[in-house]
Amino acid sequence: MQHFRIESIAFPLIYVTFLEALLGWQWCLLRAALLAGVDGSEPQNRSERSVVDAIDSFLIS
């Protein structure tokens, strides 16, 4: 009979949660930088905005 160990599930779950939180914060900062532009202005063309929208839709789904 195999013994069930909570550590075998808890560690990967904590790791994945930490990784998602880390990537979430990094994406928030990257998204703000993309939307603000280098000079602090709004995106000048559709491609800049579409990149942000595409990544948003990928992360939400």
C-alpha positions as CSV (number, residue, x, y, z in Angstrom):
1,M,0.0,0.0,0.0
2,Q,1.3,3.4,-1.0
3,H,1.4,6.1,1.7
4,F,0.0,9.5,0.7
5,R,2.3,12.4,1.4
6,I,0.9,15.9,1.4
7,E,4.3,17.3,0.6
8,S,4.2,15.7,-2.9
9,I,1.2,17.8,-3.8
10,A,1.8,20.9,-1.6
11,F,5.2,21.8,-3.0
12,P,4.3,21.9,-6.7
13,L,1.1,23.8,-5.9
14,I,2.9,26.4,-3.9
15,Y,5.6,26.7,-6.6
16,V,3.0,27.1,-9.4
17,T,1.1,29.7,-7.3
18,F,4.3,31.6,-6.6
19,L,5.3,31.5,-10.3
20,E,1.8,32.7,-11.4
21,A,2.0,35.6,-8.9
22,L,5.5,36.5,-10.1
23,L,4.6,36.4,-13.8
24,G,1.4,38.3,-13.0
25,W,3.3,41.2,-11.5
26,Q,5.9,41.2,-14.2
27,W,3.1,41.3,-16.8
28,C,1.4,44.2,-15.0
29,L,4.6,46.2,-15.2
30,L,5.3,45.2,-18.8
31,R,1.7,46.1,-19.8
32,A,2.0,49.5,-18.1
33,A,5.3,50.1,-19.9
34,L,3.8,49.1,-23.3
35,L,0.7,51.2,-22.8
36,A,2.6,54.2,-21.6
37,G,5.3,54.0,-24.4
38,V,8.8,55.1,-24.0
39,D,8.0,58.8,-23.8
40,G,4.9,58.4,-21.6
41,S,2.4,58.8,-24.5
42,E,-0.4,56.5,-25.5
43,P,0.3,53.8,-28.1
44,Q,0.7,55.5,-31.5
45,N,-0.4,52.7,-33.7
46,R,-2.7,49.7,-33.7
47,S,0.1,47.1,-33.5
48,E,1.3,48.4,-30.1
49,R,-2.2,48.1,-28.7
50,S,-2.9,44.8,-30.4
51,V,0.1,43.2,-28.8
52,V,-1.2,44.2,-25.3
53,D,-4.7,43.0,-26.2
54,A,-3.4,39.7,-27.5
55,I,-1.4,38.9,-24.4
56,D,-4.3,40.0,-22.2
57,S,-6.7,37.6,-24.0
58,F,-4.2,34.8,-23.8
59,L,-3.6,35.2,-20.1
60,I,-7.4,35.5,-19.3
61,S,-8.3,32.4,-21.2
